[in-house]
Every structure is written in C-alpha cells, then in structure tokens.
C-alpha cells in the first residue's frame, strides 16, 4: 500500500494517510503528529521525528536510530 502511495506522490498527486506504524511513517516526506486533539509537531519527517516529540505524543520514552538505508528506526527505551 505504501508503495502505491509513493508512486502516486511521484506522479504529482497529493497523498494523505493516517499511520500508527512509526517506522512506516518515518518514510514519509512530511508528517503531522497529533496528541489529544492538538498538533504536537508538523513538517519534514527528519525534523518532526524527534525523541522529544514522540515522547510527548505517546507518553513514553523513545530513542531514534538511523538504519542502513537512512530511514529512522524508532524504539522505546
């Protein structure tokens, strides 16, 4: 499914999706993180996916690591 969405975006189409899989969301160009009905962070994924923003959103500790392909891997501490 994500491959189809990426293909549509490559064709110039706007794509909006709701994801709860943080590793899948980490592959997006930009994200909006919501918690309790308010925006916690919005913008390019590499700037929004911070341990602080994830901790505020989910109420638990997070650590971030870069994978071999450059994607952010999210793990709880």
C-alpha contacts under 8 A as a table, 3 or more apart, distances in Angstrom:
res1	aa1	res2	aa2	distance
1	X	4	X	5.20
1	X	5	X	6.43
2	X	5	X	5.03
2	X	6	X	6.09
3	X	6	X	5.07
3	X	7	X	6.18
4	X	7	X	5.06
4	X	8	X	6.27
5	X	8	X	5.07
5	X	9	X	6.22
5	X	15	X	6.53
6	X	9	X	5.08
6	X	10	X	6.18
7	X	10	X	5.02
7	X	11	X	6.45
8	X	11	X	5.15
8	X	12	X	6.76
8	X	13	X	5.49
8	X	14	X	7.57
8	X	15	X	7.27
9	X	12	X	5.14
9	X	13	X	4.82
9	X	14	X	5.92
9	X	15	X	6.20
10	X	13	X	7.19
19	X	22	X	7.27
19	X	24	X	7.39
19	X	25	X	6.19
20	X	25	X	7.52
21	X	24	X	5.36
21	X	25	X	6.21
22	X	25	X	4.89
22	X	26	X	6.00
22	X	74	X	6.77
23	X	26	X	5.05
23	X	27	X	7.08
23	X	72	X	6.97
23	X	73	X	5.88
23	X	74	X	6.40
24	X	27	X	5.66
24	X	28	X	7.56
25	X	28	X	5.50
25	X	31	X	7.50
26	X	45	X	6.37
26	X	46	X	7.91
26	X	49	X	7.43
26	X	71	X	6.63
26	X	72	X	5.93
26	X	73	X	7.65
27	X	45	X	7.77
27	X	71	X	6.50
27	X	72	X	7.86
28	X	31	X	6.76
28	X	45	X	6.47
29	X	44	X	5.91
29	X	45	X	5.88
30	X	42	X	7.41
30	X	43	X	5.25
30	X	44	X	4.10
30	X	45	X	4.68
31	X	42	X	5.69
31	X	43	X	5.75
31	X	44	X	6.38
31	X	45	X	5.60
31	X	48	X	7.11
32	X	39	X	6.89
32	X	40	X	7.65
32	X	41	X	5.90
32	X	42	X	4.27
32	X	43	X	6.66
32	X	48	X	7.91
33	X	39	X	5.89
33	X	40	X	5.44
33	X	41	X	5.27
33	X	42	X	6.24
33	X	48	X	7.90
33	X	57	X	7.18
34	X	37	X	6.37
34	X	38	X	5.49
34	X	39	X	4.59
34	X	40	X	5.48
34	X	41	X	7.39
34	X	57	X	6.73
35	X	38	X	5.53
35	X	39	X	6.57
35	X	40	X	6.51
35	X	56	X	7.98
35	X	57	X	5.20
35	X	58	X	7.59
39	X	42	X	7.20
40	X	53	X	6.65
40	X	56	X	7.56
40	X	57	X	6.77
41	X	48	X	5.85
41	X	53	X	6.76
42	X	48	X	6.06
43	X	47	X	6.80
43	X	48	X	6.02
44	X	47	X	5.51
44	X	48	X	6.19
45	X	48	X	5.02
45	X	49	X	5.69
46	X	49	X	5.70
46	X	50	X	7.84
47	X	50	X	6.87
48	X	53	X	7.05
49	X	53	X	6.67
49	X	54	X	6.72
50	X	53	X	5.31
50	X	54	X	6.16
50	X	64	X	7.41
51	X	54	X	5.22
51	X	55	X	5.94
51	X	61	X	7.29
51	X	62	X	5.19
51	X	63	X	5.72
51	X	64	X	6.57
52	X	55	X	5.12
52	X	56	X	6.21
52	X	62	X	7.78
53	X	56	X	5.15
53	X	57	X	6.12
54	X	57	X	5.02
54	X	58	X	6.00
54	X	59	X	7.87
54	X	60	X	7.91
54	X	61	X	7.81
54	X	62	X	6.66
55	X	58	X	5.36
55	X	59	X	5.17
55	X	60	X	5.03
55	X	61	X	5.22
55	X	62	X	6.06
56	X	59	X	5.39
56	X	60	X	7.49
60	X	76	X	7.37
61	X	76	X	5.68
61	X	77	X	5.58
62	X	74	X	6.90
62	X	75	X	5.77
62	X	76	X	4.34
62	X	77	X	5.54
63	X	74	X	6.19
63	X	75	X	5.50
63	X	76	X	5.97
63	X	77	X	6.29
64	X	72	X	6.45
64	X	73	X	5.83
64	X	74	X	4.97
64	X	75	X	6.44
65	X	72	X	5.69
65	X	73	X	5.21
65	X	74	X	6.67
66	X	69	X	7.87
66	X	70	X	5.49
66	X	71	X	5.67
66	X	72	X	4.71
66	X	73	X	6.01
67	X	70	X	5.13
67	X	71	X	5.32
67	X	72	X	6.11
67	X	73	X	6.31
68	X	71	X	7.41
